Amino acid sequence: MKVIEESCIGIVGLGLMGGAIAIALRRVMKDGNPQHSGAIFAYDIDTETLETAKTQGVIDQGFTNSDEMLKSCDLVFLCLNPSTLLKFMGKHMGAFKTGTLITDIAGVKSGIVSAMETGLRDDLDYIPGHPMAGSEKGGFANAAHCDFHGKNYILTPLKRNKIENLDYLKTLIFRMGFSRITETSAALHDAKIAFTSQLCHVIAAALIDCEADREITRFGGGSFEDLTRIAMLNAPMWTELFIENREELLRRIEQFEGSLDSLKAMIKGGEEKELIERLGLVRDRRAAMSG
Amino acid sequence: MKVIEESCIGIVGLGLMGGAIAIALRRVMKDGNPQHSGAIFAYDIDTETLETAKTQGVIDQGFTNSDEMLKSCDLVFLCLNPSTLLKFMGKHMGAFKTGTLITDIAGVKSGIVSAMETGLRDDLDYIPGHPMAGSEKGGFANAAHCDFHGKNYILTPLKRNKIENLDYLKTLIFRMGFSRITETSAALHDAKIAFTSQLCHVIAAALIDCEADREITRFGGGSFEDLTRIAMLNAPMWTELFIENREELLRRIEQFEGSLDSLKAMIKGGEEKELIERLGLVRDRRAAMSG
């Protein structure tokens, strides 16, 4: 693999995350070598976004024909929803240059990884990834506000991944600003993410779903705002993630319902002593969680 | 009522909120008139806290005998848990100076208000209040980080309140930094707060209650952190608030469970179209909520 500053990096899908990655890559290349020979390309169906990104100096060239871009790339970030990603790979697998390192940002991994493991060309290397960053405001226009500093990045490497490619990608991830990389299996990723991400989004949605008062924020003191910020969700993307990972998500919803029921019973019964004890355990457990 | 800069204001309970109010009052008085004749007093059982606050210039004098303080105060902030507040008033009602304006910060209002309406001396004026600010980190030591700017303040005035006292308190609240005052009934306050505050705390606690992995934050991308920040709760205080307001809170928990069940059923059934539509409505509803 080339050094980062000499690589040609292609981004498929210049939305919020694709855009944020492009902005971070531009900074990495410039900081590494102001006269670098590397390039940042992007493919998108929206020509206006491509032009904006080029004018802003975020990308070197925009493409509305993905195959034309893919033939030059050393590394490709697939920044698409899971189903679109698999359709894209099915259609454009032949266009990648031999040896290309491919990675993605999809929030559910098992389905994609298993499809890619069986379907990927032998001369390509795919390292599944999930940058734990984002924003409730989507699109390239909001990409500049999506900061990677201090954030988590999950990788679920395959046995066939080349060590040099894995090292390259990890170096790049840290240089983009992420503070922690966790390597795990696709299955464990999906089980954990069902809790930390999908369950939290379902809860936020349910909270808003059960309150129609537009003036309710007059009674907000921070908790309500914190718990419902993510209710401003991208409905098609989250629907896809929920359904794709439904087995794990349903298990987590039921676990949560069990805990909620148990707290509810204590409140109903006025069990002061037991409630103080349980909430104390919760406080200690949250405090002991790292990060 | 005197002008603010000439008032003697007493704080009963110099914890997180009592401390934050004292800090804000000190700023209000200094900004209003650097040579002001007003004073900020505090009563607490912790002499060390009183000394720290005095050394820092936050209070003018600390008292471990509340009656000694109360006899000089024009305005008293009761910064105590609901049950402690009622006990305090029962014991020290006789010590207040005639005409004193009393207010409180308790997170549940109906019980206190009804007790105060029947038991308060005729020559005292009590305006029930609830500053919607706080922090998961308690105590006077964290008071300086509790900022009131941009926050909500709820008042549930009584019919017998003097207009001049209500005006005085509202002016003071805005000058302390709060951006919005909502006047409502104690009953409506408790119904709304059960949703925006207590339900959110129960949800955060249930989330932590159902996950034992200390390393779970490796898989956090902001949502989990946002939804569980408030799980670092003051167990005795929240137990008291939950049980005191249990009727409204249980109603809200059940409403929330209904919405959660309905989203769960859609995920289970893979109802893509319905889920996109429902999440879209949630997004629109959240976006339409003011503040």
Interface residues (C-beta under 8 A of the other chain):
Chain A: M132 A133 G134 K151 N152 I154 R180 T182 H189 K192 I193 F195 T196 S197 L199 C200 H201 V202 I203 A204 A205 A206 L207 I208 D209 C210 E211 A212 D213 R214 E215 I216 T217 R218 F219 G220 G221 G222 S223 F224 D226 L227 T228 R229 I230 A231 M232 L233 A235 P236 W238 T239 E240 F242 I243 R246 L249 L250 R252 I253 Q255 F256 E257 G258 S259 L260 S262 L263 K264 I267 K268 G270 E272 L275 I276 E277 R278 L279 G280 L281 V282 R283 R285 R286 A287 A288 M289 S290 G291
Chain B: M132 A133 G134 K151 N152 I154 R180 T182 H189 K192 I193 F195 T196 S197 L199 C200 H201 V202 I203 A204 A205 A206 L207 I208 D209 C210 E211 A212 D213 R214 E215 I216 T217 R218 F219 G220 G221 G222 S223 F224 E225 D226 L227 T228 R229 I230 A231 M232 L233 A235 P236 W238 T239 E240 F242 I243 R246 L249 L250 R252 I253 Q255 F256 E257 G258 S259 L260 S262 L263 K264 I267 K268 G270 E272 L275 I276 E277 R278 L279 G280 L281 V282 R283 R285 R286 A287 A288 M289 S290 G291
